[in-house]
Amino acid sequence: MQAEAFRRYVEPEIEVLLRVARTLAGTSDADDLVQETLVRAWRSMDRFDGRYPRAWLLTILRNTNMNMHRRQRPYTVDDVAAHPDARPAFGVDPPSTEDQVMAAFLPDDLERAVQSLDTKFRTVLLLVDVDQLTYAEAADALGVPVGTVMSRLSRARDRVRRHLRTNFKAPNVGRQR
């Protein structure tokens, strides 16, 4: 019974879980996050009522992500300026695979516009526009109300548009001097 329920409710959602995990945790940690989410879903299948499997799984994913980061959270410095000789550990972080792929597919201006967003706006934009989650699913994944997702998405899109408009230079096509 548990295996059948898992096959029916969980397995069809694995691709969505992977997309959301990449957005929340990054490409390198996404597989581990989804694997831990699936283990937790398996353990709690007997308590799942069969309604809204995606929302249930996204909630497990969000909580698992928070727990995984809670364990690994480094000590932070309140004022970086107080440590002028500080350097990133092991030098500069190399670009992630996700960053390399996105750079190959997105025009430079759009990439800069998206990267210039604050994390909370960028995450919502990626979940809805790239990962194609509904507002409710994105809200479940982030643990915020649907209205917050809608507001952040609207602001993110507006900021990307403004960034692109200010950086867009129309070519001198057909102009005579």
Summary of the structure (lengths in Angstrom):
residues: 177
radius of gyration: 20.1
end to end distance: 77.6
largest distance: 77.6
contacts: 448
relative contact order: 0.11
helix: 71%
strand: 0%
